[in-house]
Amino acid sequence: MTFETYIKNLNPEIKEYFKIISPIFPRFLIPYIETPTMERLSGISYFCGMEHGPKEVYNFKYFLSRLDHSISVALMTWNITYNRNATLQALFHDANSPAFSHVIDYMNGDAVTQETTEIGLLDYLKKDKQLVSLSQKFGPSLEVISDFKSNSIIDTKRPRLCADRLDSCFLSNLVWLQTINLDEIRKLYNDVMIHTNEDNKLEIGFLDLASADRVVELQENINTATHKEEEYTAMNLLGQIVKRLIDTHIITYNILFYLTDNQLMMIIKQRINKDKYIKELYEQFMSLKPTGNKTTKPVKDQIIDPLVLNYRYRTY
């Protein structure tokens, strides 16, 4: 996939979103976006494959890929830091996401932290010969690129705010929950500033309390949605279907990190009439309906407490 092809097929709203996040698109990103690793992410849904799920539960505005999210986090990092290494760290922060993304964390019994699939990024990147060549020619090393968790602008512990988290807040409300538009995103983003937090690390925050209040509200929208009974059940059922594929030796666990969502769903559909258990689980998955109830199961809390002029939002 060329960058030209990617941009040509990109949803117009996301194109405009990219321009809001960073008016300047750093050209050095292009050859990295064209690597096989990043190309696979164009086939990984940002919403964990739920485009394949029950339409009464999920009504996404359009398909949003994990590549789209990776690029926008990189653009946000660039716009804030103008640091090439940090921007590349941001671009590859989700590079080893498996097909169906966090569904696999649910399958692994980790609905609370959703971090079981975030291991081995360096070894994963080393398998991409095109990326290895770019790293050797232009730098930085893959050791640096894979170490995104050392950069608090890109990734930090909740309830603190970082580029990954702010981008998720904007995109989830724009495409999934449809509770915000680009004009409001532009206004909120213009109030972003960099603070030094309690641990003397850089952290994304806000100039204005009203903007922080709205972003906290948007994040609570996501937290409410991910704690719904039907959301937990959908993620869990799809995870159990994938587990069945692994248990019956149709696929291996490791292959999940090289498949796209469509490829994995094709395998599932091929097994429906051959495996009664998969058929039963799939029928339950596709027949889910909104209940409005909050799940009683433990699920990741997605709340934030951003800095506003060097004070935590929740201290105001």
C-alpha positions in Angstrom: 0.0 0.0 0.0 1.4 3.4 -1.0 0.7 6.5 1.1 -1.0 8.0 -1.9 -3.4 5.1 -2.0 -4.0 5.4 1.7 -4.8 9.1 1.6 -7.0 8.6 -1.5 -9.2 6.1 0.3 -9.2 7.9 3.7 -12.5 9.2 4.9 -12.8 13.0 4.2 -13.6 13.7 7.9 -10.5 12.0 9.1 -8.4 13.9 6.5 -9.7 17.1 8.0 -9.2 15.8 11.5 -5.5 15.1 10.6 -5.2 18.8 9.5 -6.7 20.0 12.8 -4.3 17.8 14.8 -1.3 19.0 12.8 -1.5 21.6 10.0 1.9 20.3 8.9 2.2 16.7 7.8 5.8 15.6 8.4 6.9 14.0 5.2 9.5 11.7 6.9 6.5 9.6 8.2 5.5 8.5 4.7 8.1 5.6 4.1 7.3 4.3 7.6 3.6 4.4 7.0 4.2 2.3 3.8 5.9 -0.5 5.7 4.1 -3.9 5.9 3.6 -3.5 9.7 1.6 -0.3 9.2 -0.2 -1.6 6.1 -1.6 -4.4 8.2 -3.0 -1.9 10.7 -5.1 -0.4 7.9 -7.1 -3.7 8.2 -7.4 -3.6 12.0 -10.5 -1.8 13.3 -9.9 0.8 16.0 -13.1 -0.5 17.5 -12.0 -4.1 18.0 -13.7 -5.6 15.0 -17.2 -4.6 16.1 -18.1 -3.5 12.6 -18.7 -7.2 12.1 -21.0 -7.2 15.1 -24.7 -6.6 15.8 -25.9 -3.5 14.0 -28.4 -2.7 16.7 -25.6 -2.3 19.2 -22.9 -0.8 17.0 -23.6 2.0 14.5 -20.3 3.5 13.5 -20.2 6.5 11.2 -17.6 4.8 9.1 -14.7 2.4 9.3 -11.8 3.7 11.4 -8.6 1.8 11.3 -5.8 1.4 13.9 -3.6 2.9 11.2 -5.7 6.0 11.2 -5.4 6.3 15.0 -1.6 5.6 14.8 -1.1 8.4 12.3 -3.2 10.9 14.3 -1.3 10.1 17.5 2.0 10.6 15.6 0.7 13.9 14.2 -0.4 15.1 17.6 3.0 14.2 19.0 4.8 16.0 16.2 2.6 19.1 16.6 3.4 19.2 20.3 7.1 18.2 20.3 8.5 18.6 16.8 10.6 15.6 17.7 11.2 13.0 15.0 12.0 10.1 17.3 9.0 10.8 19.5 6.8 11.0 16.4 8.0 7.7 15.2 7.4 6.1 18.6 3.9 7.4 18.4 3.3 6.0 14.9 4.4 2.5 16.0 2.8 2.4 19.5 0.0 0.1 18.3 2.1 -1.8 15.7 1.7 -5.2 17.2 -2.1 -5.0 17.9 -3.7 -8.3 17.1 -6.7 -8.8 14.9 -9.8 -7.7 16.9 -7.4 -5.7 19.1 -8.8 -5.7 22.7 -11.1 -8.6 22.1 -8.0 -10.7 22.6 -7.4 -9.1 26.0 -10.9 -10.2 26.9 -10.1 -13.6 25.6 -7.0 -13.6 27.9 -9.2 -12.7 30.9 -8.0 -9.1 31.0 -10.9 -6.8 30.6 -9.6 -4.5 33.3 -6.1 -3.4 32.1 -6.4 -4.6 28.5 -2.6 -4.8 28.2 -1.9 -8.5 27.7 -1.3 -8.0 24.0 1.1 -5.1 24.5 4.3 -7.2 24.8 7.2 -7.9 22.5 6.9 -4.8 20.3 10.7 -4.6 19.6 10.9 -8.3 18.5 7.8 -7.8 16.4 9.2 -4.7 14.6 12.5 -6.6 13.9 10.6 -9.0 11.6 9.7 -6.1 9.2 12.7 -6.0 6.8 11.5 -2.8 5.2 11.3 -1.1 8.6 14.7 -2.5 9.7 16.2 -1.0 6.5 14.6 2.4 7.2 15.9 2.3 10.8 19.4 1.5 9.7 19.4 4.1 7.0 17.7 7.1 8.8 17.4 6.1 12.4 16.4 6.0 15.2 17.0 2.4 16.2 14.1 0.0 16.6 15.0 -0.1 20.3 14.2 3.6 20.5 11.0 3.4 18.3 9.6 0.6 20.4 10.2 2.4 23.7 7.1 4.6 23.4 6.1 4.0 27.0 9.1 6.0 28.2 7.6 9.1 26.6 4.9 10.6 28.8 3.5 12.7 25.9 2.6 9.5 24.0 1.7 7.2 26.9 1.1 7.6 30.6 -0.8 6.0 33.4 -4.4 6.8 34.0 -6.0 9.1 34.9 -3.3 11.3 33.3 -3.7 12.5 29.7 -1.4 11.8 26.8 -1.6 11.9 23.0 -2.9 8.3 22.7 -5.6 9.0 25.2 -6.7 12.4 23.9 -6.8 11.1 20.3 -8.9 8.1 21.5 -11.3 10.5 23.2 -11.8 12.6 20.1 -12.1 9.7 17.6 -14.3 7.5 19.7 -16.8 10.4 20.2 -16.5 11.4 16.6 -16.9 8.0 14.9 -18.5 5.7 17.4 -20.6 7.7 19.8 -21.1 10.6 17.4 -21.3 13.2 20.3 -18.8 15.7 18.8 -17.9 17.3 15.5 -14.7 18.7 14.0 -15.5 22.3 14.9 -15.7 21.4 18.5 -12.6 19.3 18.3 -10.7 22.2 16.8 -11.8 24.5 19.6 -10.8 22.0 22.3 -7.5 21.1 20.7 -6.6 24.8 20.5 -6.8 24.9 24.3 -4.2 22.1 24.7 -0.9 22.9 26.4 2.0 21.0 27.8 2.4 21.0 31.6 5.0 19.6 33.9 3.3 17.2 36.2 3.8 16.1 39.8 6.6 13.7 38.8 8.4 16.4 36.8 7.3 14.8 33.5 5.7 16.4 30.5 2.0 15.9 30.3 -0.8 17.1 28.0 -3.3 19.4 29.7 -5.5 22.4 29.1 -5.4 26.2 29.3 -9.0 26.5 30.1 -11.2 24.8 32.7 -14.2 24.7 30.4 -12.3 22.8 27.7 -11.0 20.3 30.3 -14.6 19.9 31.6 -15.8 19.0 28.1 -13.0 16.5 27.4 -13.6 14.9 30.8 -17.3 14.6 29.8 -16.4 13.1 26.4 -14.2 10.5 28.1 -17.0 9.7 30.5 -19.2 9.0 27.4 -16.6 6.3 26.4 -16.5 4.9 29.9 -20.2 4.6 30.0 -20.3 2.9 26.6 -17.6 0.4 27.4 -19.3 -0.5 30.7 -22.6 -1.4 29.1 -23.7 -5.0 29.4 -24.0 -5.5 25.6 -20.5 -4.1 25.0 -18.9 -6.5 27.6 -20.9 -9.4 26.2 -20.0 -8.7 22.6 -16.3 -8.4 23.4 -16.4 -11.6 25.5 -18.3 -13.6 22.9 -16.0 -12.7 20.1 -13.1 -13.5 22.3 -14.5 -16.9 23.1 -15.0 -17.6 19.4 -11.3 -16.8 18.7 -10.3 -19.0 21.7 -12.3 -21.9 20.2 -10.3 -21.4 16.9 -7.1 -21.7 18.9 -8.2 -24.6 21.1 -9.2 -26.6 18.0 -5.9 -25.8 16.3 -7.5 -23.9 13.4 -5.2 -21.0 14.1 -2.4 -20.3 16.6 -2.3 -17.4 19.1 0.7 -15.9 17.4 -1.0 -15.6 14.0 -3.5 -13.1 15.5 -0.7 -10.5 15.3 -0.3 -11.0 11.6 -3.9 -11.3 10.5 -6.3 -8.5 9.7 -9.9 -8.3 11.1 -11.4 -9.4 7.8 -9.1 -12.4 7.5 -9.9 -13.5 11.0 -13.7 -13.1 10.5 -13.4 -15.0 7.2 -11.9 -17.9 9.2 -14.7 -17.7 11.7 -17.4 -17.8 9.1 -15.8 -20.8 7.4 -16.1 -22.7 10.7 -19.7 -21.8 11.5 -21.2 -24.8 9.7 -18.4 -27.1 10.9 -18.3 -26.3 14.6 -21.5 -26.2 16.5 -20.0 -24.3 19.4 -18.7 -21.5 17.2 -22.1 -21.4 15.5 -23.8 -21.0 18.9 -21.4 -18.3 20.0 -21.6 -16.4 16.7 -25.4 -16.5 16.8 -25.4 -15.1 20.3 -23.0 -12.4 19.2 -25.0 -11.3 16.2 -28.3 -11.3 18.1 -27.2 -9.0 20.9 -29.4 -6.0 21.5 -29.0 -2.8 23.5 -30.1 -3.3 27.1 -29.0 0.0 28.6 -27.8 -1.9 31.6 -24.4 -1.5 33.2 -22.3 -4.7 33.3 -21.6 -6.2 36.7 -18.3 -7.6 35.3 -15.0 -5.8 36.1 -14.1 -3.6 33.1 -11.3 -1.1 32.5 -12.1 2.4 33.8 -11.4 5.1 31.2 -11.7 8.2 33.3 -9.2 11.0 33.1 -8.0 13.8 35.4 -6.1 16.2 33.2 -4.0 19.1 34.3 -5.5 22.6 33.9 -2.9 25.4 34.4 -0.8 23.0 36.5 -3.6 21.8 38.8 -5.6 18.6 38.5 -9.1 19.0 37.0 -10.7 17.3 39.9 -9.2 19.7 42.5 -11.1 22.7 41.1 
